[in-house]
Amino acid sequence: MKAHTKAQQLWFLSPHRVEVREQELPALQPDQVLVEALCSAISPGTELLVYRGQLPDTMALDEGISAFAGQSVSYPLQYGYASVGRVIEIGAEVDSNWRDRTVFSFQAHASHYVAEPESLIPLPHGIAPEAAVFLANMETAVNLLQDASPRIGERAVVIGQGIVGLLTSQLLAEFPLAGLFALDGVETRREYARRAGVTGSFDPLSDTDLAELNKRLQLEHDGGGADLVLEVSGSPQALNLAIDLCGYAGRIVVGSWYGTKRAEVNLGERFHRNRIQLLSSQVSSIAPELSGRWDKARRFDVAWELIEKRSPQRFITHRLPLESAAKAYALLDESPHEALQVVFDYQA
């Protein structure tokens, strides 16, 4: 490695406080590469938990990502897991084909970083960096649908139309469903959902909207209600709404990670009598019933194909330099009606 290679790194110092620090990187080892970041995407759901101090301190930061293996949840800390960059230097033992490759990495927000090549995912030909930063969230949407197993003619509801919710709605819109309905408290996100192909988009805080949704789901009829509800709002209170919308023996798939947030969930009444299934979906692993045929590589292949087909970069609402990180997180935290997907542009 060239002498005194430094990186601009984003650090979470305490709840609602972030800072960009200049740090000298460790010397490049023979089996490592140096990557210069082009762009990285904020994942609002998980990263706002870090920003707000809502991560549980009883577990590792992210057991599914090698860059955070064993790292406890305590400030100051680095986070982020959707970075696209270019390999600008390689160690003596690294195949020369890695040089100048554009790669995706589950890497914290930083201008440069050192990595082992096996932790990097080369971008397929024709996929731009700003599209590639959606790989992690697209993989999450694919995993959600694999866990949900939507069936022909079903009525489906997606609660939450942030990035993961919108990508999930996009994918579900391609299924031959009887109805696909989206819920979000932000009008701009409901409009995005309508463009994504949902049958109807509703405000969960509006009694009028909920009454219309109940009518569309035929909730008062025998055999009525949603067959499938996907909860990706990040709000545990939404679980009660999911139960209320679900039909007999319906499935609720929870893709949200709530961190330390808690809510009282009513598991009496409709939940118990109606044999409703409550399922957890987590992208770090493959569902056991699929693991004989599926692995992470195969799922990434599907996610790349969908990124090329669906162009998720159209959901980017803000492109900011890393130096504006404080503004970026405050925007996502305080103005969700303005900010959907914020991307750090390291070339700005």
Buried (B, 14 or more C-beta within 10 A) or exposed (E): BEEEBEBBBBBBEEEEBBEBBEEEBEEBBEEBBBBBBBBBBBBBBBBBBBBBBBBEEEEEBBEBBEBBEEBEBEEEBBBBBBBBBBBBBBBEEBEEEBEEBBBBBBBBBBBBBBBEBEBBBBBBEEBBBBBBBBBBBBBBBBBBBBBBEBEEEBBBBBBBBBBBBBBBBBBBBBBEBBBBBBBBBBEBBBEBBBEBBBBBBBBBEEEEBBEBBBEBBBBEEEEBBBBBBBBBBBBBBBBBBBBBBBBBEBBBBBBBBBBEBEEEBEEEEBBEEBEBEBBEBBBEEBBEEBEEEBEBEEBBEBBBEBBBEBEBBEBBBBBBBBEBBBBBBBBBBEEBEEBBBBBBBBEE
